Amino acid sequence: QVQLVESGGDLVQPGGSLRLSCVASGNILSIYVMGWYRQAPGKQRELVATITDSRRTNFADSVKGRFTISRDYAKNTVYLQMNSLKPEDTAVYYCNLVGAYGGYWGQGTQVTVSS
């Protein structure tokens, strides 16, 4: 089994920044992709950003130029740096890992952007 633990969610004013972290532990054989998804109230879960084992990144159009994703491969940790936050970024952010044994989700961390 694989466990994903997210942290870093908070209440922040528009224009502010946050950094989310996700640590993976457990029976990790190989990690192919780690990433972040989010789900706002009444909406479907959507991709925010992903990073592969070869450091290839992918971003949703809505966050390009504002968010960056990075990985610490030694620590099995993925980060999401979020800058210039907007009220529409408010959501529960979920960490996702795709590895040799399948896909896994974290429990989510709340990000609220409001004045």
N, C-alpha and C positions, 0 to 999 in steps of 0.2 A: 504494500500500500504506500501511497505517496501523500504527504501532507503539504499544503501550501498555506502559509500564514502571511496575510497582508498587514501593513501598518502605514500610518502617515495621513490618513484621511482627517479632515478637519473642516471647520467653518472659516472661510476666507473671503475678503472683500473682492469685488471685481477689479481686475488688473493685478491681483496678487499671484503668488506662486505657492506650490506645494510639491513635495517629493514623496511619492509612494514607493514602498519597498515590499517585496514578496520573497520569502525564503522557502525553498523547497527542501523537504527532508523525507527520509524513508527509503523505500526500495527503488532507488533511482539507478537504472542501468545506463540509459542514454537519454539525453534531452535533445529533442530535435528543434522545438520551438517553445519559447516562453513569450507571454504577452499579457496585455490588459484589454479587458472588455468593460463596458459600463451599461447600466440599466437605469433609466430615469423612470419615475412613477408613470404608469400607464403606457410605457413604451417597451419595445422589445430590446433584448440585450444586443449591443452592437460592438463591433471591433473598434478599439482605440489605436493600439499599436502592437506590433509583434517584432521579435528578433530571433533569428535562427542561430543554429550552432556555428554557422559561418559568418555571423554578424550582419547578415542581410536584414534590413529593417523595412517595415511597412506601416504606414499611418493612414488613418481615416482622413479624408479631405478636410474635415472640420477642425482638425487639430494640427495639421501641417504648419510648420513654422513656429508653433507655440509649444508643442510637447516634444520631448526627446525620450528615447528608451535606451537603456544600457543594461549590460549583464556583467556580473562578477562570476566567472565560470568556476573559479575555485570554491566559492561559497554557495553555489547554486542559487544565486539571488538575482532578481531582476528589479530594475528601478524605472519609475516613470517620473520624469521631471516635467512639471506642468507650469508654464508661465503664461502671463497675460490671460488669466482665467476669466471666463465669462459666466453669467448666470446659467446659460444653457449647458455648461459643463457639469452642472449639479446632477449627481447620480451616485449609485453604489458602484464602485469600481471593483472588478473581479480579476484576480490573477488566474492565468491559464497556463498549463504545461502540457505539451504533447511529447511523449517519450516512447521508448521501446515497448512499454506495457500498456500504452493507451493515453487517454486524455484525462486531465484532472482540473478541478476548480478549487479556488479558495473560498472562504466564507464571505468575502466582500468587505470593503471599507467605504464609509460614507464621505463623500466630498460635497460640501455645500458652498456655493458661491453666491453671496448675498451681502448687501450693504445694511 
